[in-house]
Amino acid sequence: LCRPSAALLRLPFAERDVFIDHVQTPAFVRQQLKRLIERAKRQGYAIGIAHPHPVTLEVFKEMLPELKRAVSLTVASKGVAFQQG
């Protein structure tokens, strides 16, 4: 319903590519962040969403150097611009 509602209201819309932490284990969050990196490399951008759960924050802190080397991090509104084409 989000995409048609945004179109009806003429609002920019973007859809997430990877949900990072719907399983709360360090191994799963690491795997999802790696999926996000691969998706970004493949399509030129990727939007990930997560919650501020302790395990998520711990893995983000651990993987931040790798993320910064692999991709450019930006705010979600920039992802909207990519998906709008």
C-alpha positions, -999 to +999 in steps of 0.1 A: +000+000+000+029+024+006+040+028-031+005+035-045-003+058-015+029+078-021+021+080-058-014+092-051-001+119-027+028+126-051+054+119-024+089+104-031+091+067-022+118+042-018+117+006-007+143-011+015+166-036-001+177-054+031+161-057+065+192-060+086+182-072+121+149-090+121+168-119+136+187-108+167+221-126+164+255-111+156+260-137+128+227-128+111+232-091+113+268-095+098+253-116+070+227-090+063+252-062+062+273-082+037+241-087+016+235-049+017+271-043+005+267-068-023+234-053-033+248-018-034+277-029-055+254-047-079+227-021-084+247+011-075+228+017-043+210-002-015+187+008+013+190-011+046+168-007+076+175-017+112+166-010+148+188+003+175+190-031+193+222-037+212+233-066+189+227-044+158+247-015+172+275-039+183+278-054+148+276-020+131+304-007+153+325-038+145+318-036+107+319+002+102+354+002+088+345-026+063+313-007+054+332+025+048+358+008+026+332-010+005+305+016+000+296+052+005+272+056+034+245+083+032+211+092+045+179+074+034+165+103+015+194+100-010+182+064-017+148+078-026+165+099-053+182+068-067+150+048-068+131+077-084+156+075-113 
